[in-house]
């Protein structure tokens, strides 16, 4: 691994390149905080894919892409005299020191759960009126539900045992079935949301990241379905020409391989 001095040199090199691009490149000159936003989101998802695939060379590459975006935003901020990369780094440093009094102060904690509770309490002392203020409104619903549950659990609003949460899942499923039987679409949707929310909560108790779990299933399904497509093509058929029974044979084969 690189020494601290080489790490700092690499960051300095990136800052220099960013200065040059912003001054000389027609595309880079035109970018704003707003035009970069959707690209940053895309890069974040690409990093997430690489992490799920455990592709470390790709993780390194995507981290570089994200780092470029951070430097780009800081460069734009410096041009309006609002902030620069030093302000960005110092802001997070100050926050980390303040939020870790068990490291930089005299507070004692017994485990990670107490660290999380103290973190939320400190945020409220900083002027936030709700522990849920830190949950971005634009998060995808599944991720948002997970973050909401983490936040409220951090201040003690939580179940005590996983079995209690599982019973809640069963309760919500029963309520969904009632609305399905009554064919009330609006209430079905509401109860379906409750089922998902309770399942996400159950995943938290099982130490499972629901987003990762669902994406693993997505990837697994894609592999199996593409195996099915390739087998059909090898037989000179399209899927539309095959019966479900025929497709099921190849699907079961795919399950053994994936």
Secondary structure as UniProt FT lines:
FT   HELIX           4..24
FT   HELIX           26..30
FT   HELIX           33..52
FT   TURN            53..54
FT   HELIX           56..79
FT   TURN            80..81
FT   HELIX           85..99
FT   HELIX           101..104
FT   HELIX           112..125
FT   TURN            126..127
FT   HELIX           131..134
FT   TURN            137..138
FT   HELIX           141..153
FT   TURN            154..156
FT   HELIX           162..182
FT   HELIX           185..205
FT   TURN            206..207
FT   HELIX           210..234
FT   TURN            235..236
FT   HELIX           239..241
FT   HELIX           244..257
//
